[in-house]
C-alpha cells in the first residue's frame, strides 16, 4: 500500500505561510482577522463563528438538529448546507479554489491543498471602504511603497456583514450588506452536460451585484484582485504578468495574465500546474480602472481614491517579494434599487494539457477556439445564456434530490457536482476525438485511477452519461494497445498527473477484481443510458478487451482470494464479501455488454455464471448468527464470523437491474446498518469508526426501499454540515467525531448521486 494513501499521511493540510497576511493593520495597531476591534476593520458580528463550532449531536429522529430547515439570514447562515469549504472557482484539477469558511470577508481563499490563492475584494460606498472578500492588509499613506508604519487608515472602517451563503450545484452565492447597500457575490462554475465545447473551457465567473437597501442612492466602487499565488504552490518562484485588451462583439475585456517565469510543461509544483497562464479579466469601459503592484500599495490606492492608476508594475519578481497583485476597480456610479452587476472571469489556460504514452495532447478547447483570448471572449459573451443553463441544471438536480431524499440530500448534491467535474478535464485524444482524464486528487495523484473514477461515476451516470464514456475511452484505449501486460484491468494510466505514461512493465498498484469489475460495471451503466446505436458501437469497438476482463473474473470467482481493493487504507483483506459481489455483478454486466454488441451466446453464458457465483456468495457471505453479511466469507481460513462491513458494492445490482441479490438480504442489511450506525454514519468496516461518504450513498441507493436510506443521507449531511474540518468535502471521515480522517476535494464525491441514478430506471 503506497504510503501516501494512508489516512494518517493525509489528515493534514499544507499549512499556509506563517503569519502570511493573517492580520489587519490599522492605526499602528495589529488585530487578528475575525477579531478586529471597532477601531479598525470590523468583520461580521455575532461572536463565535458557527463554522468553528464542533459537530452537533446527532438526533435519532431524523437527525433533526442538523437536517432542519436552513436558519434565517444572519452571520454564518447557509442554505441548504454549510459547506466544509465553499467551492468558488472549481473547473478542473488546476482551477480549484475554495473558501475554508462560511463568510467571504476575513478568510483567504485556498487551492484544494490549503495553499492560499488570494482574491481580495473591497467595496467603497459613499467614500467609506468595506471589506467583502479575502483578508487583505490595508496600509495607507505608505511613502514610495515602503511598508513602514502606516500613517493613517482613515476611511477603511468596517467589513460588510454577510447574512447568507447559498449553495447550488453550480454556484456559491454570498449575500452581504453594509452602508445602505446590498452586495451579492456569486461564484459560478458552469457544468455543461452534453456540451463539450463549453465544458472544456477552464474558466469560472465571479459576479458582483449591488443594489440600494434603504431606498437612497449610493456612490459605489468595487475593487477586486488576485495575487501571484494563483500560479504556484512555491511562493519563491519568479513570475511575470501583463495587462492586455481582448475584443468581443459589442465591447472589450481588460485582462491580466500571470505566469511562472520558468515554465515547466507537464510538471506540477505542490499540485499546481507549473506551466500555462492564470487569466483574470473584467469588461473594459471608462468606468473600469486597473493596476498591478505590491498588494498594500494597490489596495491603498483604491481605498484612498476609489480608483486605480491604469498602470503596470514591471518589476517582475518572486510571488512573495512584496506580494504582487492584479487589481480591477469597477465604478458602479450611483446605485439605487435597481441592481447593478459587474463581472470578472478567472481561468487557468495551458498547452499541452496532458501527455499520453509520450504524445502531448492539447486541451479540447483548442479545437473550438484559435487561442485563449477567443475562448475568453466567447466565455464572457456567453454569460447570460450560461446563467440560464445553470438555473435549469440547478433546478433539475435540486428538485430531483429533494424528491429522492429531502432537503438534506439536495444539500449534498448541491455540494458534490462541481467537485466531481473539478477533478477532470477534456482533451483532444490521439486521433482528435474528445477524451476526458481524471486526476486522483489528494491521494496518489495518479492519472485516471479506475477505483476513483468508479465511485465518482454516479454524477455522470445521472447527469451526463456521455461524459462517463469519454472518461472510459483512454483507459480502454491503453489496454487495447497491448502495452498493459495484465489479463485484468489496469489501476490507472500513470503514476503522476498529467503524465499518462502507462505501466507497460506491469508495475502498479494491482487491484485485479476491483478494477476489472469497475470497468465492466461502468461500461454497462453507460450502455444502458446511451442510445441503441451509440451503445452498440461502443460495445463492439471495445468488446475484445471487456471480454478479456470478464473472463479473468470468471476464472477468479466466486472467491477472489487475497487481493488488494479500493479501500487499501483499511489494510489487505482476503475472501472479501464486498469485493466478491462486485466481481459477480460485473460478470452479469458483461452479459449486458454482450447483448448490446449482439453476442447472445456470450450474454447467456455470462448470465449463467453470475447466477452460479451468487449462489455460492449467498451461502458463504452470511454470518452464522443470521443478522448480517460478514466482512469475509464465513468459514474461510481467515475466519469471517462476526465481522461486518459496508457492502456498498451491491449498489451495482440495483444500478444495472441484474437482480442477483434477494430482497431478504437487503432487509437484513438495512436492519443491521440501522443498529450499528454512529452519529455520522455506518463505519466502513470493523474495527474502524471511519466511513466514506461515497460508499455511504452507494449503500443508501442499494437499500433505497428501506428507512435506512434516509438515515444514511441525514447522517452524511450532518457530517458535511457540521464538521470542524474546513477542507473541500473530505470523503474519509470519522463517524463519531465528524472529523476528517484523510483526503479532500476528491472527485469521488460524485458518488453522492448514487440514489439519483436509480430514479432513471436501471
C-alpha positions, 0 to 999 in steps of 0.5 A: 500500500503506497504510503501516501494513501494512508489516512494518517499521511493525509489528515493534514493540510499544507499549512499556509505561510506563517503569519502570511497576511493573517492580520489587519493593520490599522492605526499602528495597531495589529488585530487578528482577522475575525477579531478586529476591534471597532477601531479598525476593520470590523468583520461580521458580528455575532461572536463565535463563528458557527463554522468553528463550532464542533459537530452537533449531536446527532438526533435519532429522529431524523437527525433533526438538529442538523437536517432542519430547515436552513436558519434565517439570514444572519452571520454564518447562515447557509442554505441548504448546507454549510459547506466544509469549504465553499467551492468558488472557482472549481473547473478542473484539477488546476482551477480549484479554489475554495473558501475554508469558511462560511463568510467571504470577508476575513478568510483567504481563499485556498487551492484544494491543498490549503495553499492560499490563492488570494482574491481580495475584494473591497467595496467603497460606498459613499467614500467609506471602504468595506471589506467583502472578500479575502483578508487583505492588509490595508496600509495607507499613506505608505511613502514610495511603497515602503511598508513602514508604519502606516500613517493613517487608515482613515476611511477603511472602517468596517467589513460588510456583514454577510447574512447568507451563503447559498449553495447550488450545484453550480454556484456559491452565492454570498449575500452581504450588506453594509452602508445602505447597500446590498452586495451579492457575490456569486461564484459560478462554475458552469457544468455543461452536460452534453456540451463539450465545447463549453465544458472544456473551457477552464474558466469560472465567473465571479459576479458582483451585484449591488443594489440600494437597501434603504431606498437612497442612492449610493456612490459605489466602487468595487475593487477586486484582485488576485495575487501571484499565488494563483500560479504556484504552490512555491511562493519563491518562484519568479513570475511575470504578468501583463495587462492586455485588451481582448475584443468581443462583439459589442465591447472589450475585456481588460485582462491580466495574465500571470505566469511562472517565469520558468515554465515547466510543461507537464510538471506540477509544483505542490499540485499546481500546474507549473506551466500555462497562464492564470487569466483574470479579466473584467469588461473594459469601459471608462468606468473600469480602472486597473493596476498591478503592484505590491498588494498594500500599495494597490489596495491603498490606492483604491481605498484612498481614491476609489480608483486605480492608476491604469498602470503596470508594475514591471518589476517582475519578481518572486510571488512573495517579494512584496506580494504582487497583485492584479487589481480591477476597480469597477465604478458602479456610479450611483446605485439605487434599487435597481441592481447593478452587476459587474463581472470578472472571469478567472481561468487557468489556460495551458498547452499541452494539457496532458501527455499520453504514452509520450504524445502531448495532447492539447486541451479540447478547447483548442479545437473550438477556439484559435487561442485563449483570448477567443475562448475568453471572449466567447466565455464572457459573451456567453454569460447570460445564456450560461446563467440560464443553463445553470438555473435549469441544471440547478433546478433539475438536480435540486428538485430531483434530490429533494424528491429522492431524499429531502432537503438534506440530500439536495444539500449534498448534491448541491455540494458534490457536482462541481467537485466531481467535474473539478477533478477532470478535464477534456482533451483532444485524444490521439486521433482528435476525438474528445477524451476526458482524464481524471486526476486522483486528487489528494491521494496518489495523484495518479492519472485516471485511477479506475477505483476513483473514477468508479465511485465518482461515476454516479454524477455522470451516470445521472447527469451526463452519461456521455461524459462517463464514456469519454472518461472510459475511452483512454483507459480502454484505449491503453489496454487495447494497445497491448502495452498493459501486460495484465489479463485484468484491468489496469489501476490507472494510466500513470503514476503522476498527473498529467503524465499518462505514461502507462505501466507497460512493465506491469508495475502498479498498484494491482487491484485485479477484481476491483478494477476489472469489475469497475470497468465492466460495471461502468461500461454497462451503466453507460450502455444502458443510458446511451442510445441503441446505436451509440451503445452498440458501437461502443460495445463492439469497438471495445468488446475484445478487451471487456471480454478479456476482463470478464473472463479473468473474473470468471476464472477468479470467482466466486472467491477472489482470494487475497487481493488488494481493493479500493479501500487499501487504507483499511489494510489487505483483506482476503475472501472479501464479501464486498469485493466478491459481489462486485466481481459477480455483478460485473460478470452479469454486466458483461452479459449486458455488454454482450447483448448490446454488441449482439453476442447472445451466446456470450450474454447467456453464458455470462448470465449463467455464471453470475447466477452460479457465483451468487449462489455460492456468495449467498451461502458463504457471505452470511454470518452464522448468527443470521443478522448480517453479511460478514466482512469475509466469507464465513468459514474461510481460513481467515475466519469471517464470523462476526465481522461486518462491513459496508457492502456498498458494492451491491449498489451495482445490482440495483444500478444495472437491474441484474437482480442477483441479490434477494430482497431478504438480504437487503432487509437484513442489511438495512436492519443491521446498518440501522443498529450499528450506525454512529452519529455520522454514519455506518463505519466502513468496516470493523474495527474502524469508526471511519466511513466514506461518504461515497460508499455511504450513498452507494449503500443508501441507493442499494437499500433505497426501499428501506428507512435506512436510506434516509438515515444514511443521507441525514447522517452524511449531511450532518457530517458535511454540515457540521464538521470542524474540518474546513477542507473541500468535502473530505470523503474519509471521515470519522463517524463519531467525531465528524472529523476528517480522517484523510483526503479532500476535494476528491472527485469521488464525491460524485458518488453522492448521486448514487440514489439519483441514478436509480430514479432513471430506471436501471 
